[in-house]
Amino acid sequence: MNLKNKKVLVIGLAVTGVPLVKTLLNLGATVIVNDLKSEEILQENLKELEGLKFQAILGRHPEDLGELGKLDLVVVSPGIPLDIPFINKLKETNTEIIGEIELAYRFNKAPIVAITGTNGKTTTTALTGEIFKRGRKNTFVVGNIGVAAISKALETTEEDVMVMEVSSFQLESIEEFRPRVAAILNLTPDHLNRHKTMENYRHAKFNIFKNQRTTDYAVINYDDEICRKASEDLSSKKLYFSRKVQLPEGVFVENSHITISYNGIKQSVINIEDIKIPGLHNLENALAATAMAFLMGIDVDVIQDTLRDFKGVTHRIEYVDTIKGIRFINDSKATNTDAAIKAIEAVNPPIILLAGGLDKASEFEDFIQTFDEKVKHVFAYGETAEKIYNTAKNLSFHHVTIVKDLEKAAVGAYNIAKEGDSILLSPACASWDMYKNFEERGEHFKKIVADLRRS
C-alpha cells in the first residue's frame, strides 16, 4: 500500500491517533486530523506531535466536506462510532474508511495471533505474548492492550509474530484483516450503548474470523454457548477449549491438568494448581493461550514454564497493599459486570466493593445476585451509582453507600473495614465519566491506597 502524497483523514486523536499520525507522515502522506475534542483537551496528544506538519480541525466535525478537499483514505479511531452523520457523509464520497488495525495489517509482515471476547482479552494477550517470547520468537504485543498495532507494523518480518488484542470497536472497521490464529474467549452483554443489540455486538466480535481461510485457525470457548453456536459456519479450522468438558479434540482440563488432544495425540501441560493467576476465568484464559501457542508450534514445555511463572497484568485482580490486615485489590480493568463478577468470585471474602462509572446501558441484577455472603458492603460512585443502588435495593441488598468519587469510596471502605476484609475496586463500568481510561482509574486507586498507608 503506497500512501506517499496521498491525503489521509484521521478521525479521533486518542490512544491510536498519535502513533497513527506519526506513521502516516513517515510514509509520506498528507494528514488531516479531526476530533470533536478541543485543542485544550487534546493538549497532551498534540504535544507528542509537536514539530510535525499536519492540518488539524478540532472541536467540531466539518459540516462541509469541501473543507477537506479530495481524500484518498479515512482512518477512524476505535472510539468513534461508524454511524455518526459525519462518517455517513464521508461514505457517500466512496472514500475508503478503515480502522487503525486494518491499516496496520496492510503493512505488517508477521503472522498475527488475534484475541477478542468480552472479558479476559488483556490477560490472555499478555500471557500468549509471554509464551511466544519464551519460545524465542521476536514478538510484538499490540492492539487494545495499549500499544497501537500501527506503531510496530513497519518493524515486522515474516519470522516474527504479532499478538494482538482486538475490541469490538476495532473489528467494526476491518476489511482485509486476517489473523493466522484468532480466538474468541467469551461473549456477554457489553457496549450495548454503541452496538444497540447483542446480535450486533456478536457480529462485530465474529468479524475476527471473517477473512480467515481453511489454512487458518479459530480458537473457540466451547463452554460459551453463544460462541460455540456462532462458530459452526466458520471457514477456518476450529480448535475448542473447555474448562468444563473433556473434548475428543481440543484443550481442556483432565485429572486437574491442562491437556491438549490433537490429531490423535494427547499431551498433559500443567497441573492447574501450579498456574499463578487466580480464578476460574484465568484458567479459561490459560486454556485459550495454550491452544493458540500450540497451534503456532510452541513447545509444550515452554507453555508449561510460562503458565507456572506468569503473574497476571496490571489492573486485573492486582494486589496493591495490606494495611492493618485489610487487603486492597485493584481490578480497574473490570469495565463490565461479567468481569466484576469474576473478580468477586476470585477474591477472598469478606469484600467491600467499590463500583460505578460510565453508564454503558448495562444491567446490574446478575452482578448483585453474585454478592451472596462474599460482599458485605458496596460504595457506588459515578454515573451508575444510583442505578447500582436502586438495583441492589430491589434485590434486598441494602448495604450500598453512594459517594461522590473513587477517593471517597476507598476512604469510606477503609473506615468501615476490619482486619481480614478485602477492599476490591472492581467497577463493573467503563471509566470515561471521570478518567481517561481504566489505567488512569487504577493508578488513582493505587495512589489513594498509598496515601492511606502514609496517613
C-alpha positions in Angstrom: 0.0 0.0 0.0 1.6 3.3 -1.1 0.5 6.4 0.8 3.1 8.8 -0.5 1.5 12.1 -1.3 -2.0 10.6 -0.5 -4.4 12.7 1.5 -5.5 10.8 4.7 -8.0 12.0 7.2 -7.6 10.6 10.7 -10.7 10.9 12.9 -10.0 10.8 16.6 -6.7 11.7 18.2 -6.9 9.1 21.1 -4.5 6.3 22.1 -4.1 5.1 18.5 -4.3 8.6 16.9 -0.8 9.9 17.8 1.2 6.8 16.5 -1.2 6.7 13.5 -0.4 10.3 12.5 3.4 9.7 13.0 3.4 6.6 10.9 1.3 8.2 8.1 3.6 11.2 7.9 6.7 8.8 7.8 5.0 7.1 4.9 4.8 10.4 3.1 1.1 11.0 3.4 -0.6 14.4 3.8 -2.5 14.2 7.0 -5.6 15.9 8.3 -6.6 15.2 11.9 -10.2 15.7 13.1 -11.5 15.4 16.6 -14.6 16.7 18.4 -12.4 17.5 21.5 -10.9 21.0 21.7 -7.2 21.8 21.3 -7.1 22.5 25.1 -8.4 19.0 25.9 -6.1 17.4 23.4 -3.0 19.3 24.6 -1.1 16.2 25.7 -1.7 14.4 22.5 -0.8 17.4 20.4 2.4 17.9 22.4 3.6 14.4 21.2 3.1 15.6 17.6 4.9 18.9 18.1 7.1 19.9 15.1 5.2 17.6 12.7 3.4 19.0 9.7 -0.3 18.2 9.5 -3.6 20.0 9.4 -5.9 19.9 12.5 -9.7 20.5 12.6 -10.6 20.3 16.3 -13.6 20.9 18.4 -16.0 20.0 15.6 -16.6 17.8 12.6 -16.6 19.7 9.3 -20.1 20.4 8.1 -18.9 21.0 4.5 -16.7 18.2 3.2 -15.2 20.7 0.7 -13.2 21.9 3.7 -11.2 18.6 3.5 -10.6 18.5 -0.3 -10.4 15.2 -2.1 -9.4 12.4 0.3 -7.7 9.2 -0.6 -8.3 7.4 2.7 -10.1 7.8 6.0 -8.8 6.1 9.2 -11.1 6.1 12.1 -10.1 5.7 15.8 -11.9 2.8 17.6 -13.8 5.2 19.9 -15.7 6.8 17.0 -19.0 5.1 16.1 -19.2 4.4 12.4 -22.8 5.6 12.1 -22.4 9.3 13.1 -23.6 11.8 10.5 -20.1 13.0 9.6 -18.9 9.5 8.7 -22.2 8.8 6.8 -21.4 11.9 4.7 -17.9 10.5 4.0 -19.3 7.2 3.0 -21.3 8.9 0.2 -18.0 10.1 -1.4 -16.9 6.4 -1.8 -13.6 7.1 0.0 -12.3 4.0 1.7 -12.9 4.2 5.5 -10.9 1.8 7.7 -9.6 1.5 11.3 -6.1 1.5 12.6 -5.7 -2.3 12.9 -6.8 -2.7 9.3 -4.1 -0.2 8.2 -1.5 -1.9 10.4 -2.5 -5.3 8.8 -1.7 -4.0 5.4 1.9 -3.1 6.4 2.5 -5.9 8.8 4.6 -8.9 7.6 4.3 -11.2 10.6 1.7 -13.8 11.2 -1.0 -12.4 13.5 -2.4 -14.1 16.6 -5.6 -12.1 17.5 -7.7 -12.3 20.6 -11.1 -10.9 21.3 -14.0 -11.6 23.7 -15.9 -9.6 26.3 -13.5 -10.4 29.2 -10.0 -11.8 29.6 -8.6 -10.3 26.4 -5.8 -8.3 28.1 -4.6 -11.2 30.4 -4.8 -13.7 27.5 -2.9 -11.4 25.1 -0.2 -10.7 27.7 0.1 -14.4 28.6 0.2 -15.5 24.9 2.8 -12.9 24.1 4.9 -14.1 27.0 4.7 -17.7 25.8 5.9 -16.7 22.3 8.8 -14.6 23.8 9.9 -17.6 25.9 9.6 -19.7 22.7 12.4 -17.4 21.3 10.1 -15.7 18.9 10.5 -12.0 18.2 7.1 -10.9 19.4 5.1 -7.7 19.2 2.2 -7.5 21.7 -0.1 -4.8 20.4 -3.7 -3.6 20.0 -6.3 -2.8 22.6 -3.7 -3.8 25.3 -2.2 -0.2 24.9 0.3 -0.3 22.1 -1.1 0.7 18.7 -0.5 -2.0 16.1 0.4 0.6 13.5 3.4 1.7 15.7 5.0 -1.7 15.2 3.7 -2.9 11.9 6.5 -1.5 9.8 9.2 -3.2 12.0 7.8 -6.7 11.5 9.3 -9.6 9.4 7.9 -12.9 8.4 9.9 -14.6 11.1 8.2 -12.6 13.9 4.8 -12.9 15.5 2.3 -10.2 16.3 0.0 -11.0 19.2 -3.0 -8.6 19.1 -5.8 -7.8 21.5 -8.8 -6.6 19.4 -12.0 -5.0 20.6 -15.4 -5.0 19.0 -14.9 -1.3 18.2 -11.7 -2.1 16.3 -13.3 -5.1 14.5 -16.1 -3.0 13.1 -13.8 -1.2 10.7 -11.8 -4.1 9.2 -11.8 -5.1 5.5 -8.9 -7.5 4.8 -7.6 -8.1 8.4 -6.8 -11.8 8.6 -5.1 -13.5 11.6 -3.3 -16.8 11.3 -4.9 -17.8 14.6 -7.9 -16.0 16.1 -9.5 -16.6 19.4 -12.8 -15.6 21.0 -12.9 -16.1 24.8 -16.5 -15.4 25.7 -19.5 -13.2 24.9 -21.7 -11.4 27.5 -23.6 -8.1 27.1 -21.3 -5.1 26.8 -21.0 -1.8 24.9 -24.7 -2.0 24.1 -24.9 1.8 24.2 -22.8 1.6 21.0 -23.8 -1.7 19.4 -27.5 -1.4 20.4 -28.2 -5.2 20.3 -26.4 -8.3 21.4 -26.7 -9.6 17.8 -24.8 -6.5 16.5 -22.2 -7.0 19.3 -21.7 -10.7 18.4 -21.4 -9.9 14.7 -18.7 -7.3 15.4 -16.7 -9.7 17.6 -17.0 -12.5 15.0 -15.5 -10.2 12.3 -12.2 -11.5 13.7 -12.8 -14.7 11.7 -14.4 -13.3 8.6 -11.3 -13.3 6.3 -9.8 -16.5 7.6 -9.1 -19.3 5.2 -9.1 -23.1 5.6 -5.4 -22.9 6.5 -6.0 -20.6 9.4 -7.2 -21.5 12.9 -10.1 -20.3 15.1 -9.9 -21.0 18.9 -13.3 -21.0 20.5 -14.6 -21.3 24.1 -16.7 -24.5 24.0 -18.3 -23.6 27.3 -19.8 -20.4 25.9 -22.9 -21.4 24.1 -23.2 -18.2 22.0 -19.6 -18.6 20.8 -19.9 -22.3 20.1 -23.1 -21.9 18.1 -21.9 -18.8 16.2 -18.7 -20.7 15.2 -20.4 -23.5 13.4 -20.1 -22.0 9.9 -16.5 -20.7 10.1 -14.2 -21.4 7.2 -11.1 -21.8 9.4 -10.0 -24.9 11.3 -11.6 -24.9 14.7 -10.0 -25.9 18.0 -12.2 -25.6 21.1 -11.0 -25.1 24.6 -13.1 -26.0 27.7 -12.9 -25.7 31.4 -15.9 -28.0 32.0 -15.8 -30.7 29.3 -13.2 -33.2 28.2 -13.2 -32.8 24.5 -12.3 -35.5 21.9 -10.1 -32.9 20.3 -9.1 -29.6 21.9 -7.6 -28.1 25.0 -9.3 -29.0 28.3 -8.9 -30.0 31.9 -8.4 -33.7 32.7 -7.3 -35.0 36.1 -6.6 -31.4 37.2 -4.2 -30.9 34.3 -4.5 -28.7 31.2 -4.5 -31.2 28.4 -4.1 -31.0 24.6 -5.7 -33.6 22.4 -4.9 -33.0 18.7 -4.5 -35.3 15.7 -4.9 -38.4 17.9 -2.1 -37.4 20.4 -2.8 -36.4 23.9 -0.4 -34.3 26.0 -0.5 -33.1 29.6 0.7 -29.5 30.0 0.5 -28.4 33.7 -1.4 -29.1 36.9 -4.0 -26.3 37.2 -2.8 -25.8 40.9 0.6 -24.6 39.5 -0.9 -21.7 37.5 -0.1 -18.4 39.2 -3.0 -16.3 38.1 -6.1 -16.8 40.3 -9.7 -17.6 39.5 -11.6 -19.9 37.1 -11.8 -17.2 34.5 -8.0 -17.1 34.4 -8.0 -20.9 33.9 -10.1 -20.3 30.8 -7.5 -17.6 29.7 -4.7 -20.1 30.2 -6.5 -22.8 28.1 -7.0 -20.3 25.3 -3.4 -19.2 25.4 -2.2 -22.8 25.4 -4.3 -23.6 22.3 -3.0 -20.6 20.4 0.6 -21.2 21.2 0.4 -24.9 20.5 -1.2 -24.2 17.0 1.7 -21.8 16.3 4.2 -24.6 17.0 5.4 -23.5 20.5 6.8 -26.4 22.6 4.6 -27.7 25.4 7.5 -27.3 27.9 7.7 -23.6 27.1 3.9 -23.2 27.6 4.2 -25.0 30.9 7.0 -22.9 32.2 5.2 -19.7 31.2 1.9 -20.7 32.9 3.9 -21.5 36.0 5.6 -18.1 36.2 3.1 -15.6 34.7 1.6 -13.4 37.5 -1.1 -11.5 35.5 -1.4 -8.0 34.3 -1.7 -4.6 36.0 -5.3 -3.5 36.9 -6.7 -7.0 36.7 -7.2 -8.5 40.2 -3.9 -6.9 41.1 -2.8 -7.0 44.8 -1.9 -3.5 45.9 -1.2 -3.5 49.7 -2.3 -4.7 53.1 -2.9 -2.0 55.7 -3.9 -3.1 59.3 -4.8 -6.5 58.0 -7.1 -5.1 55.2 -6.2 -6.1 51.6 -6.5 -3.7 48.7 -7.2 -5.2 45.3 -7.1 -3.2 42.0 -9.4 -4.6 39.4 -10.0 -1.4 37.4 -9.8 -3.4 34.2 -13.3 -4.8 35.1 -15.3 -2.4 32.8 -18.4 -4.6 32.7 -20.5 -6.6 35.1 -19.2 -10.0 33.9 -15.6 -9.1 34.6 -16.5 -7.8 38.0 -18.4 -11.0 38.9 -15.3 -13.0 38.1 -13.2 -10.8 40.4 -15.8 -11.2 43.2 -15.5 -15.0 42.7 -11.7 -14.9 42.8 -11.1 -12.6 45.8 -11.2 -13.8 49.4 -14.2 -12.5 51.4 -15.4 -10.5 53.2 -15.3 -8.0 50.4 -16.0 -4.3 50.5 -16.7 -3.4 46.8 -16.0 -0.1 45.0 -18.1 0.0 41.9 -19.5 2.5 39.3 -18.6 4.7 36.4 -19.8 5.4 32.9 -23.3 4.0 32.1 -23.0 1.7 29.1 -26.6 0.7 29.2 -25.7 -2.3 31.4 -28.0 -4.0 33.8 -26.7 -4.9 37.3 -29.1 -7.7 38.5 -26.7 -10.6 37.8 -23.8 -8.7 39.3 -25.6 -8.0 42.6 -27.0 -11.5 42.8 -23.5 -12.9 43.0 -22.7 -11.0 46.1 -24.2 -13.8 48.3 -22.2 -13.8 51.6 -19.0 -12.6 49.9 -19.7 -8.8 49.5 -20.7 -7.1 52.8 -20.8 -3.5 51.5 -20.7 -1.5 48.3 -19.5 2.0 47.8 -21.0 3.2 44.5 -19.9 6.3 42.6 -20.0 7.8 39.1 -22.9 7.9 36.5 -24.2 4.5 37.5 -24.2 5.0 41.3 -28.0 5.5 41.5 -28.6 2.6 39.2 -26.5 0.2 41.3 -28.1 1.5 44.5 -31.7 1.0 43.2 -31.0 -2.4 41.7 -29.4 -3.6 44.9 -32.4 -2.2 46.9 -34.8 -4.1 44.6 -32.9 -7.3 45.2 -32.9 -6.7 49.0 -29.2 -5.9 49.3 -29.3 -2.8 51.5 -25.6 -2.2 52.2 -24.9 0.3 49.5 -23.5 3.8 50.1 -23.4 6.4 47.2 -20.4 8.6 47.3 -19.0 11.4 45.1 -15.9 9.7 43.6 -13.4 6.9 43.9 -11.4 8.6 46.6 -14.5 9.0 48.8 -15.4 5.3 48.1 -11.9 4.0 49.0 -11.6 6.1 52.2 -15.2 5.2 53.2 -14.5 1.5 52.7 -11.3 1.7 54.8 -13.2 3.4 57.6 -15.6 0.5 58.0 -13.2 -2.3 57.1 -12.0 -4.8 59.7 -8.9 -7.0 59.7 -9.3 -9.8 57.2 -11.5 -7.8 54.8 -10.6 -7.2 51.1 -11.3 -3.8 49.6 -11.9 -4.5 45.9 -12.0 -1.9 43.2 -14.0 -3.8 40.5 -16.1 -1.0 38.9 -18.3 -3.1 36.5 -18.4 0.0 34.4 -16.2 2.0 32.0 -14.1 4.8 33.4 -14.7 7.5 30.9 -17.1 9.6 33.0 -14.2 10.5 35.3 -11.0 9.2 33.8 -9.2 9.0 30.5 -9.1 5.2 30.7 -9.2 2.3 33.2 -5.4 2.5 33.6 -5.7 6.1 35.0 -8.5 4.9 37.3 -6.4 2.0 38.6 -3.4 4.2 39.1 -5.5 6.7 41.0 -6.8 3.9 43.3 -3.2 2.8 44.0 -2.3 6.4 44.9 -5.2 6.6 47.3 -4.1 3.4 48.9 -0.5 4.7 49.2 -1.9 7.9 50.9 -3.9 5.8 53.3 -0.7 3.9 54.3 1.1 7.2 54.8 -1.7 8.6 57.0 
